[in-house]
Amino acid sequence: MRDLGLGLRSVQVHIALALEAGLIVSHEQGGGQHWGFRDAEGRITKASGFSLAPLAERLPQWERMLNVQRQEAAEAARLRRECGFLRRQLLEMTAVGAAQAVAGAAWEELEEEAEALIAQVQGVDDPRPLAPLAGRLRLLLDQATQALRQAFPADYEDDSPYGAAALHPITTTNQISIAKAIATKAHGHAQEVGAGETGAPRRLVEVRADKPAGGESGFSRAPGVPALRGFPVTPEVLLHLVPVLRQGSRRVPTSWRDTWALASDAGAEIGISQHARLHALNLLGPQDAAVALGTVLAKHEAGLIRNPGGYLRRMLERYQEGDLHLDRTLHGLADAASPATRLAASKRAPSVMRA
C-alpha cells in the first residue's frame, strides 16, 4: 500500500472491482483473516484469501497487451523526438527567413504554428494523435525549405530533386581515407587556382571579390581571408571527422545548408544558443558555419572545452580579425580520427587540437 500510494479504502475498492471482473477469486473462511500454509520448499499448499488463478490463466493475454503498450510507448517517444527535431529545424529556418526578409512564406505564422503544435505534443503517450502532429510539422518544414531554396538556390544546387537519388548511407565501419575523400575536389581547386597555387588564400579572396555583396546566398560575410583557406572539405568528410554528427542523421546531408542544420541541432544539445548559431550562419555561410560548429562539437566531445557557446563566439571574432584557420583544425581532426592516433592516444593523455 505504501509503495503504491494507496489507502486502505482504495485497496478495498480495487479488490472489490477485481472480484467483480473475475480477475481474482475469494477463498474466505470466515473472520476476514487471510492465512496460508507452505511446505518445506516454500510452496503454498493451503490458503485462505484470494486466488490469482484467473490472472494466471490469462497471462498470455496480459503479456500481449504489455507488449502492445511497450510498442506504443516506444512509437510515441519516437514521434515526440521527431516532432522536437522538426520544430528545431523549422525555427532555425524561420529565423533565417525572417532575418533575411525572404519572400514566399509567413515566417512569424510558421513559427507560431510550430509552437502551437509542439505544445500539443507534450505529455502525450499515445502515438495516434502524435502522428498527424508530426505530419503537419513536416509540411511546415517543407514549406519553409522550398521558400529558402528559391531564395538561395546556390546552397541547394547539389540537392536531389526527388530527395533520395543523391543520398547514400553513412558507413561508420569503414575508415574513410581523408586523402581519397578530398582528392577529386582538391584536383578541381588545383585546376581553378593554377599550378603551384593550390588552395592559395589570395586566389580565393579574388574569387569572392567577384561575387555580389553578401555572396551568392545573400549572407553578409565579413571581408577577409576565408576560414577554410582552400581546404576542400565535403559533408561526408565533415561527418567522418565529427562522429557526434552521425548520431543525428542516418544519411549524409546533400547540401551544406542541411549539414549546417544537422550541426546546429547538435549544437543546441550542448547549450550553444540559437543566436550564436545563426550569427555563425550569417557571418560564415552554410559551409564554414557547419565546419565551425563541427569543430566545437568535436572539441566538446573530447572534453577540451567547457563553454561551447563562448568558444564559437571567439571563433567568429577571430574570423572577423582574419585569424581563423579552420583548415588547420580539420587537419587536426583528421589526424585524431586516424587509427594510429587513436591507438597512441589510448596510451597517453589526449593532445589539445589547435583551432
SVG drawing of the C-alpha trace seen along z (x, -y; Angstrom):
<svg xmlns="http://www.w3.org/2000/svg" viewBox="-19 -44 73 74">
<polyline fill="none" stroke="black" stroke-width="0.4" points="0.0,0.0 2.8,-2.4 4.7,-1.7 1.6,-2.2 0.4,-5.3 -3.0,-3.7 -5.1,-3.9 -7.0,-1.1 -10.3,-2.2 -8.8,-2.4 -7.3,1.1 -10.7,2.5 -12.3,0.8 -9.8,2.3 -10.2,5.7 -14.0,5.5 -13.6,4.4 -11.2,7.3 -13.6,9.8 -16.5,8.4 -14.4,8.6 -13.4,12.2 -9.7,11.4 -9.3,12.9 -11.3,15.4 -12.1,15.1 -11.5,18.1 -12.7,16.6 -13.2,18.9 -14.8,16.6 -13.4,13.9 -11.9,11.9 -8.4,13.2 -6.1,14.4 -3.7,17.2 -1.6,19.8 0.5,22.9 3.8,23.6 5.7,26.8 9.4,27.3 10.2,25.9 8.2,22.7 5.2,23.6 1.7,22.7 -0.3,25.9 -3.3,24.4 -4.5,20.8 -7.4,18.6 -7.7,15.3 -7.6,14.6 -6.6,16.9 -4.8,15.4 -5.6,18.4 -7.8,16.4 -5.0,14.0 -2.5,16.8 -4.8,18.4 -4.9,15.1 -1.1,14.5 -0.5,14.8 -3.2,12.2 -1.6,9.8 1.8,10.3 0.4,9.5 -1.2,6.3 2.0,5.4 4.0,5.9 1.5,3.7 1.7,1.0 5.5,1.0 5.5,0.7 3.0,-2.2 5.1,-3.9 8.3,-3.5 6.5,-4.8 5.1,-7.7 8.6,-8.5 10.0,-8.3 7.3,-10.7 7.9,-13.1 11.6,-13.2 10.8,-13.6 8.5,-16.5 11.1,-18.2 13.7,-17.7 11.3,-19.1 10.5,-22.0 14.1,-22.9 14.8,-22.8 11.7,-24.8 12.6,-27.5 16.1,-27.7 14.7,-28.3 12.1,-30.8 14.8,-32.8 16.9,-32.8 13.9,-33.7 12.8,-36.5 16.3,-37.9 16.9,-37.8 13.3,-39.1 12.8,-36.1 9.5,-36.2 7.3,-33.2 6.4,-32.3 4.8,-34.0 7.7,-33.3 6.1,-34.5 2.9,-32.5 5.0,-29.4 6.9,-29.8 3.6,-30.4 2.0,-27.3 5.1,-25.2 5.0,-26.3 1.3,-25.6 1.8,-22.1 4.7,-21.2 2.5,-22.3 0.1,-19.6 2.9,-17.0 4.0,-17.5 3.0,-14.6 1.2,-12.6 1.9,-8.9 -0.5,-7.7 1.1,-7.6 -2.2,-8.0 -2.6,-11.8 1.1,-12.3 1.4,-11.1 -0.7,-13.9 1.1,-16.5 4.4,-15.2 3.0,-15.2 1.9,-18.8 5.3,-19.8 6.9,-18.1 4.6,-20.0 5.6,-23.3 9.3,-22.4 8.8,-21.6 7.1,-24.9 10.0,-26.8 12.6,-24.7 11.0,-25.5 10.9,-29.2 14.6,-29.2 15.5,-27.0 14.0,-29.6 15.8,-32.5 19.2,-30.8 19.4,-28.3 23.2,-28.2 23.0,-26.4 20.7,-23.7 22.4,-23.2 23.6,-19.7 20.2,-18.5 18.4,-15.6 15.1,-16.9 13.4,-13.7 15.2,-13.7 16.7,-10.3 18.8,-9.9 21.9,-11.7 21.6,-10.2 23.8,-7.4 24.1,-5.8 26.9,-6.7 29.1,-3.6 30.8,-4.2 32.5,-0.8 34.7,-1.7 37.6,-4.1 37.4,-6.8 40.7,-7.9 40.8,-11.7 43.2,-12.0 40.8,-9.9 37.7,-11.7 39.0,-15.1 41.3,-14.2 38.8,-14.9 37.7,-18.2 41.2,-19.2 42.1,-18.4 39.3,-20.8 40.7,-23.5 44.2,-23.0 42.9,-23.4 41.0,-26.6 43.8,-28.2 46.7,-27.1 49.8,-25.1 51.8,-25.8 48.9,-27.8 46.5,-25.0 44.2,-26.4 46.1,-29.8 44.2,-32.3 45.0,-35.1 43.1,-33.4 40.2,-32.5 39.8,-36.1 39.8,-37.2 37.0,-34.7 34.9,-36.1 35.6,-39.6 34.0,-38.9 30.7,-37.8 28.0,-40.3 27.8,-41.8 26.6,-39.3 27.7,-36.3 25.5,-34.2 23.5,-33.0 22.7,-36.5 24.7,-36.0 26.6,-39.1 30.1,-37.8 32.9,-39.9 35.7,-40.7 38.9,-38.8 40.7,-35.5 38.3,-32.5 38.4,-30.4 38.9,-27.2 41.7,-28.7 41.1,-26.3 40.7,-23.1 38.3,-21.0 36.0,-19.6 32.7,-17.8 29.7,-17.0 30.8,-13.3 34.3,-14.2 33.0,-16.5 30.6,-13.8 33.6,-11.4 35.7,-13.8 32.9,-14.7 31.3,-11.4 28.7,-13.2 27.1,-14.5 26.4,-10.9 24.2,-10.3 21.7,-12.8 21.3,-11.6 21.3,-8.2 22.4,-9.6 24.9,-12.1 23.3,-15.5 23.2,-16.5 23.9,-20.2 25.9,-22.4 22.6,-24.0 21.4,-20.6 24.8,-19.9 24.6,-23.2 21.1,-22.3 22.4,-19.0 25.3,-20.6 23.0,-23.4 20.7,-20.8 23.7,-19.1 25.0,-22.4 21.7,-23.1 22.0,-19.9 25.3,-21.1 24.0,-24.5 25.0,-26.7 22.4,-29.5 20.3,-30.0 21.6,-33.5 25.2,-32.2 24.4,-29.5 22.5,-32.0 25.3,-34.5 27.7,-31.9 25.5,-31.1 25.0,-34.8 28.7,-35.6 30.3,-32.5 27.7,-31.0 26.4,-27.4 29.7,-25.6 32.1,-27.4 29.4,-27.7 28.8,-23.9 32.6,-23.3 32.9,-25.7 30.1,-24.1 31.6,-20.7 34.9,-21.8 33.2,-23.0 31.2,-19.7 34.4,-17.6 36.3,-19.5 33.4,-19.5 33.0,-15.7 36.8,-15.3 36.4,-17.3 38.7,-20.1 36.3,-23.0 33.7,-23.7 31.8,-26.6 31.0,-25.7 28.9,-28.8 31.7,-31.1 34.2,-29.1 32.1,-29.6 31.7,-33.3 35.5,-33.6 35.9,-31.7 33.7,-34.3 35.7,-37.1 38.9,-35.6 37.2,-35.3 36.4,-39.0 40.0,-39.6 41.2,-37.4 42.8,-35.0 40.6,-31.9 42.2,-28.8 39.6,-26.1 41.9,-24.3 44.4,-23.6 41.6,-22.4 40.3,-20.0 43.8,-18.6 44.0,-18.1 40.6,-16.4 41.8,-14.1 44.9,-13.2 42.8,-12.5 40.4,-10.3 43.2,-8.1 43.6,-4.6 47.2,-5.2 46.4,-8.4 43.6,-6.7 46.0,-3.9 48.6,-6.3 46.0,-8.4 44.9,-5.3 48.4,-5.1 48.7,-8.7 46.6,-11.8 44.8,-13.3 46.6,-16.2 44.8,-19.6 43.9,-20.4 44.7,-23.9 41.9,-25.9"/>
</svg>
